[in-house]
Amino acid sequence: MPDNAQLARTRVVPMTTGTTAIPMPAAPVPTAAYDRAVWERALLTSTVRRDLRLLGLILSHHADAAGCLPAGGIQHAESLCALMRMEGRKVRQALNELELAHFIRRPNLHTWPRRDIVRPITLTLPTVAAVRTGPEHPGEAIR
């Protein structure tokens, strides 16, 4: 009998002879390398608010070649407040909204062991459905 970890890595394949299925290893999820230009293009053509776009551009400017900002880096709310000229509450809310829009990924707040160090951020691309491909309205041109 397979354990839970093995079941999580399997996919069900229907058989033509009946309704039984054979567990098979799941196909690995392709991981694309981080490309700053592609990430910024996705951010700028998305439907997120302007302040989220500004925050995203600041994060991408400070990210390393892999799209990561290490723990305790520039992503501290006070540092971002000075750069964005916004209050801390709004910066933290914008970070949460970027995470909900799948533009950034952070470790879970409740399992992060160090409360005195800000969590690391990884810049990620959202699914294609979350990115706008056409003008928001007829008078707007795609940048």
N, C-alpha and C positions, 0 to 999 in steps of 0.2 A: 504494500500500500504506500503510495507516495506521500511525503510529508507536505506541510503547507507551503514551504519554500519551492518545492518542485511543482506544486499545483499552480503557484503564481506565475511560473515560467512556462506554462503549457497553454496550448490553444486547442479548441475542439474542432475536429475535422469531420464533417458528416460523411458517412459511408453510403455508397449507392445501394448496398444490399439490404439495408435496414436503417433503423434509427439509432443504432449504437455508434459511439464515437471512440476514437483512439486518441489518448493524450499524446501530443507531440510537442517538442520544444518550440517555444514562441520565437518568431523571427526577431532578431535584435533591432532595436530602434536606432535608425541612423542618426548620428550626431554630427551636425554640420559645424565646421570650424567657425569661430567668431570672426566676423568681418564688420569693422566699425562703420563703413559706408553703407552696407546693407542694413545694419541695425538702425542707423540714424534715418535712413530712407523710410524704413518701416514705421519708425516713430513719427516722423514728420507727415506721413500720409495716413496716419491713423486718425481715429475720431476722438482721441483724448484731448483734454483741455490744454490751452496754451501754457499754463504754469507747469503742467506735467511734462510737456515737451521741453520746456526750459530745463527742468530738473533732469530729464533724461539726457539732454545734450551735455549738461555739466558732468553727469556720471560717466558718460561715454568718453568725455575728454580726459577724465582722471583714471579710467580703467586701463588695465594692462593689455598686452597683446591678445590674451585669452578672454578678455571681457570681464575680468574679475577685479573687484575692489576688496582688498584684504580687511580682516577684522580690525577695527580701530582706526580706519582711514578717514578720508574726506567726507564719507557719508554720514558723519555725526550731524544731528539736526542743527546744532549751533554753528558748525562750519558752513552748512548749506544755507542757513539763515543769512549769514553775512554775504554769501555769493549771490543769493536770489533776492535779497532785501525783502524777506517775508518773515512772519513770526513762526516760532518753532512748531506750534500746533498745526499750522497749515503745511509746513514742510513734512512733518510726520504723516499727515493725512495724504499728501501727494505721493510719498513713498509707498504707503499702503495701496493707493489706487494704481500705481504703476505695477505693483505686484499682482493685484487682482486682474489687471489687463495683460498679464503674462509677459511684460517687458523686462522685469527683473525677478530674480529668485533669491530668497534669503532663508537661512535656517529658521526653524520654528522658534518663536519667541519663548515658548514655555519649556522647550528642551535645551535652549542655549545656556551653557553652564556659566558663562561669565557675564554678570549683569553690569559690570563696570566697563566693559568693552563693547562697542557697537558691532552688530552682526555684519559679516561679510555680505557682499552683493555680487551676484553673477548676472550679467546682461544676457537675456534670452530673447529669442524671436517668438512672438505669438503665432497662433495658427493663422492661416491665410484668411479665414472668415473674419478675423478681428481687425484686419488691415484694410483701409479704404483704398480702392483702386481707381475710382472715378471722382470727379468733383463733388464737393459736399452739396453744392447747389449750382444751377446753370451758369451763374455769373463768375464762378470761381475756377481758376485754372490750377491744375496739378503742378506743384513745384518740383 
